[in-house]
Amino acid sequence: MKELPTPTLDLSPLALPRGSLHPSENQPSSAPQAQTSERGSISVSWARNLDEVRAAQRLRYSIFVGEMGARIQSSIPEHDIDLFDDYCEHLIVRDQSTEEVVGTYRVLTPVQAKRVGGNYTETEFDLTRLRTMRDRMVELGRSCVHPEYRQGGVIMALWGALAEFMVRNQLDTMIGCASIPMLHNGVVSGQAAASIWSQLKNTHLAPIELQVRPRLALPLEHFDSQPVVEPPALIKGYLRLGAKVLGAPAWDPDFNTADLPMLMRIADLPNRYRKHFLGA
């Protein structure tokens, strides 16, 4: 199997580079190893080589293109690949009986964001107001779960590994784009996104000093925010974890989505989730 093309670097608690999950010779023997947690018939771990990343990219392609109608240009057929992938840690969930990758997240750490020139979220939003958080802020992206595994166990396994990663590496803030599909019954429409934004801006909007602006705003004035549309399961899950919406949705025409900017802080985890994920 081919190793990842980016180098393994030492762990720095305030500036975590890519590869810090994988111990180097300079780390003590007690340094945290890549963790694998078993949840019934699934296991969650961090990708350690390029083959495992490719499996995650194939899952992403099948969901983004097959379900959401995304238009993806990639250097490898039937893989969702972009320039950020080589700088990210990739969290994967496997079905233990088949070894199939059934869920994934990618995580861009602060140092790697500097190396690649910014966050993916910055391609959709102006993040100027978050500049004071950057040294302890990671970006979550490309979240997806195989349609046969969306009962909750896979996403809970992913979140548990993410929470442990954040606390262990003294990182406290997560940002990312939460996508709302615009393809419904073969028709592309922003009505669902308009309805969800109308609800969340009244209940979960971040303070003004943290709000961001979309670079390509979804033209909300063209859509009826009624009837009320229920947010996707992932967004509802984020909100249960204490997440805030940072502003109005951006329009991503390539992925056929309206993207909401979201922010989560470890300090804002409700007690029951803190106990579940961190045992504290």
SULURCOR-V53232 format. One record per residue. N is the residue number from 0. RES is the residue in one letter. PHI is phi as a letter, one per 40 degrees, with the letter a starting at -180 (NA if undefined). PSI is psi in degrees with one decimal (999 if undefined). BURIAL is + if it has 24 or more other C-alpha atoms within 12 Angstrom, else -. Layout:
n/res/phi/psi/burial
N/RES/PHI/PSI/BURIAL
N/RES/PHI/PSI/BURIAL
This chain:
n/res/phi/psi/burial
0/M/NA/144.1/-
1/K/c/140.2/-
2/E/c/160.6/-
3/L/c/145.3/+
4/P/c/-14.8/-
5/T/c/151.8/-
6/P/c/156.4/-
7/T/c/128.3/+
8/L/b/163.6/-
9/D/c/156.6/-
10/L/c/129.4/+
11/S/b/121.5/+
12/P/c/-27.6/-
13/L/b/-14.5/+
14/A/b/81.1/+
15/L/c/112.8/+
16/P/c/168.3/+
17/R/c/145.7/+
18/G/g/-4.9/+
19/S/c/-14.9/+
20/L/c/-21.4/+
21/H/b/108.3/+
22/P/d/144.5/-
23/S/b/175.7/-
24/E/c/-23.8/-
25/N/c/-7.3/-
26/Q/c/145.9/-
27/P/c/159.3/-
28/S/c/-19.3/-
29/S/c/3.5/-
30/A/c/143.5/-
31/P/d/133.4/-
32/Q/c/167.2/-
33/A/c/120.8/+
34/Q/c/143.7/+
35/T/b/118.8/+
36/S/b/132.0/+
37/E/c/129.4/-
38/R/b/84.7/-
39/G/g/-118.6/-
40/S/c/12.2/-
41/I/b/156.0/+
42/S/b/148.5/+
43/V/b/135.4/+
44/S/a/168.3/+
45/W/c/133.6/+
46/A/d/134.2/+
47/R/b/-5.0/+
48/N/a/171.2/+
49/L/c/-32.5/-
50/D/c/-39.8/-
51/E/c/-36.3/+
52/V/c/-41.0/+
53/R/c/-38.2/+
54/A/c/-40.2/+
55/A/c/-39.6/+
56/Q/c/-33.0/+
57/R/c/-40.6/+
58/L/c/-44.5/+
59/R/d/-45.2/+
60/Y/c/-44.9/+
61/S/c/-34.5/+
62/I/c/-46.9/+
63/F/c/-40.1/+
64/V/c/-48.9/+
65/G/c/-39.6/-
66/E/c/-39.6/+
67/M/b/-8.8/+
68/G/g/26.5/+
69/A/c/152.1/+
70/R/b/106.0/-
71/I/b/126.1/+
72/Q/b/120.8/-
73/S/b/151.4/-
74/S/c/-16.3/-
75/I/b/126.0/-
76/P/d/140.4/-
77/E/g/31.6/+
78/H/b/137.3/+
79/D/c/108.1/+
80/I/b/134.0/+
81/D/b/179.6/-
82/L/c/-17.8/-
83/F/c/-22.0/+
84/D/d/-40.8/+
85/D/c/-14.6/+
86/Y/b/-2.2/+
87/C/b/155.6/+
88/E/c/141.7/+
89/H/b/118.2/+
90/L/c/129.6/+
91/I/b/146.3/+
92/V/b/132.8/+
93/R/b/148.4/+
94/D/c/118.6/+
95/Q/c/-27.2/-
96/S/c/-27.9/-
97/T/b/-13.9/-
98/E/g/11.0/-
99/E/c/138.0/+
100/V/c/121.0/+
101/V/b/-1.5/+
102/G/a/151.9/+
103/T/a/152.8/+
104/Y/b/153.5/+
105/R/b/148.1/+
106/V/b/122.3/+
107/L/b/116.6/+
108/T/c/166.8/+
109/P/d/-45.9/+
110/V/c/-40.4/+
111/Q/c/-32.3/+
112/A/c/-38.4/+
113/K/c/-39.8/-
114/R/c/-39.0/-
115/V/c/-11.5/-
116/G/h/9.0/-
117/G/i/-172.1/+
118/N/c/154.6/+
119/Y/d/-39.2/+
120/T/d/-28.9/+
121/E/c/-17.4/+
122/T/c/-16.1/-
123/E/b/-23.0/+
124/F/b/150.6/+
125/D/c/112.6/+
126/L/b/22.4/+
127/T/d/-39.7/-
128/R/c/-9.5/-
129/L/c/8.7/+
130/R/c/-30.4/-
131/T/c/-12.0/-
132/M/c/-9.0/-
133/R/c/-33.8/+
134/D/c/-17.6/+
135/R/b/21.3/+
136/M/b/129.7/+
137/V/b/157.2/+
138/E/b/130.3/+
139/L/c/140.6/+
140/G/a/171.7/+
141/R/f/38.1/+
142/S/c/131.4/+
143/C/a/152.8/+
144/V/b/136.2/+
145/H/d/138.7/+
146/P/d/-24.8/-
147/E/c/0.7/-
148/Y/b/33.6/-
149/R/b/31.2/-
150/Q/c/-2.5/-
151/G/h/-29.5/-
152/G/c/-39.8/+
153/V/c/-47.1/+
154/I/c/-34.1/+
155/M/c/-38.0/+
156/A/c/-42.2/+
157/L/c/-46.9/+
158/W/c/-37.7/+
159/G/c/-43.8/+
160/A/c/-38.3/+
161/L/c/-42.7/+
162/A/c/-43.1/+
163/E/c/-41.2/+
164/F/d/-45.6/+
165/M/c/-48.1/+
166/V/c/-44.0/+
167/R/c/-34.4/+
168/N/b/13.8/+
169/Q/f/43.3/+
170/L/b/145.6/+
171/D/b/-6.5/+
172/T/b/138.9/+
173/M/b/135.8/+
174/I/b/165.7/+
175/G/i/172.1/+
176/C/c/125.4/+
177/A/b/118.2/+
178/S/c/140.4/+
179/I/b/113.5/+
180/P/d/140.6/+
181/M/b/0.0/+
182/L/c/112.7/+
183/H/b/120.2/-
184/N/f/39.9/-
185/G/g/1.9/-
186/V/b/131.9/-
187/V/c/122.4/+
188/S/a/146.4/+
189/G/c/12.2/+
190/Q/c/-41.6/+
191/A/c/-45.1/+
192/A/c/-40.2/+
193/A/c/-41.1/+
194/S/c/-44.8/+
195/I/c/-42.9/+
196/W/c/-40.7/+
197/S/d/-37.1/+
198/Q/c/-49.6/-
199/L/c/-27.1/+
200/K/c/-19.2/+
201/N/c/-15.3/-
202/T/b/-28.0/-
203/H/b/23.7/+
204/L/c/134.9/+
205/A/c/161.1/+
206/P/d/156.0/-
207/I/d/-34.0/-
208/E/c/-10.2/-
209/L/b/-1.0/+
210/Q/c/146.3/+
211/V/b/164.3/+
212/R/b/137.2/+
213/P/c/145.1/+
214/R/c/-37.8/-
215/L/b/92.2/-
216/A/c/141.3/+
217/L/c/127.9/+
218/P/c/78.8/-
219/L/d/-29.9/+
220/E/c/-14.6/-
221/H/c/-2.5/-
222/F/b/146.3/-
223/D/c/125.2/-
224/S/c/1.5/-
225/Q/b/148.1/-
226/P/c/169.8/-
227/V/c/128.0/-
228/V/b/133.7/-
229/E/c/135.3/-
230/P/c/153.5/+
231/P/d/156.0/-
232/A/d/-38.6/-
233/L/c/-42.7/+
234/I/c/-42.5/+
235/K/c/-38.0/-
236/G/c/-43.4/-
237/Y/d/-43.5/+
238/L/c/-37.3/+
239/R/c/-27.5/-
240/L/c/4.2/+
241/G/g/13.8/+
242/A/c/155.9/+
243/K/b/148.6/+
244/V/c/132.3/+
245/L/c/-4.8/+
246/G/i/-173.7/+
247/A/c/156.4/+
248/P/c/147.6/+
249/A/c/158.1/+
250/W/b/124.5/+
251/D/b/93.1/+
252/P/c/-28.5/+
253/D/c/-37.9/-
254/F/c/0.6/+
255/N/f/42.5/+
256/T/b/157.8/+
257/A/b/127.9/+
258/D/b/124.6/+
259/L/c/131.2/+
260/P/c/127.5/+
261/M/b/150.5/+
262/L/b/133.1/+
263/M/b/141.9/+
264/R/b/139.6/+
265/I/d/-37.7/+
266/A/c/-21.5/-
267/D/c/0.2/-
268/L/c/127.2/+
269/P/d/151.9/-
270/N/d/-39.8/-
271/R/c/-33.9/-
272/Y/c/-33.8/+
273/R/c/-42.6/-
274/K/c/-40.5/-
275/H/c/-47.5/-
276/F/c/-35.1/+
277/L/b/-8.4/-
278/G/g/23.9/-
279/A/b/999/-
